């Protein structure tokens, strides 16, 4: 029986290992020099129409020939082997698939890959590496902003974009003064993160992590 | 999803013509509702016409002091536009009360107007639904109807329109601009008052708007600012990221007169100008007219007093 401390260490080791595996997968995909045959197994159909699309993922140009039905999420996971972006509900309700598209966070499950010719996409693998974490990744580790970790890549991508949205002056449902600068309080962060569900319930630690990166308190 | 072919349209008129030529084609913009429905095979288009590249993503001032909002303006950008926040705040408030940050970043102005109901029987392909499969019956009547319509429904359908944005557009007297496919390369333009844009279900609940085959929304126009104080109160089962049980969009003038439209209670944004004559007398007489003829179910009759109390709260807020 593991002590709570051991479990804690294993959880963190597991998270780092998950990021590392995803990075290795991306390298292996490039080394294989194959045009990725994208699309989930459920979509395989010899007669299904395909379309070519080119976009930039985490700074690298990618050319894909895809079953038109392939969502951006499936293109990232199955086509490019970037497994950090997670499939939760696959219907835009949970936020596990959140990536940053041309500077905006979106649900990658509710958009087709072929709709993003020329776009710039950032996934959790593009934010930081195990050796050099993005400040938001480091803050999630420090504040224990996760338990099982499945929603975490989406939470972190969303959180990075939330701070950019507040910086840009985009109001939210709880912003009292529509014409002023939105405040950086807990109510704002909670409202803006409501599209990312964490069924482990790490919300209060997630808010602390985001607040720290926002420079609210050390 | 069923297999489909895909094209990127080059102009609005070309997109309209491409859609008119193929009855099972759909336009796709944000895709946040259409792809959800395609995954469930509630929508099964054989061809998608991507309209994202049509340049309909600008907000321009009109000669009469209003705003012309391109069909592809994303919900986030519309809510954050300085002119909308200052002069049409009810629209910003309604947009920000809807969906999540991720969805608002993709969802478009036209797509929001065209989104489908979230009636649980529309979504469950095992159940009868006249909107999804005309003539199959309505499982919602006598079923789980807590979220559904109390007014404007029919024996065939009691689905609600799920949009927050559309309720604000209704109270702002917006106009929908479209292009229709014709033999001429530039197509034919028409404008539709928002009040006439959505249809009541009657015995054809599958027909939700007055748009004709291939007709493409190009913009939504707001008249000059209405003045007054702007309010959008949304009552829902959780504090964020949920559809309305009842929502109230209102513009209240200093003399107590004003406008009010309701969301979450009807198959379309619900407004009756004759009810607004009662605004200065309080919520009760307004709701008596606005919800006249209501036919709630046992499960959703709570919406009648809830709507009245929501408006009373808005009117109290307006008095400051």
Interface residues (C-beta under 8 A of the other chain):
Chain A: X43 X45 X47 X48 X49 X51 X67 X68 X69 X71 X90 X91 X92 X95 X98 X101 X104 X105 X106 X107 X110 X111 X112 X114 X115 X117 X158 X161 X162 X165 X168 X169 X170 X171 X172 X173 X175 X178 X179 X190 X191 X192 X193 X194 X195 X196
Chain B: X1 X3 X4 X5 X6 X8 X28 X30 X31 X32 X35 X36 X39 X48 X50 X52 X76 X79 X80 X82 X85 X86 X89 X92 X93 X96 X97 X99 X100 X101 X102 X103 X105 X106 X239 X240 X241
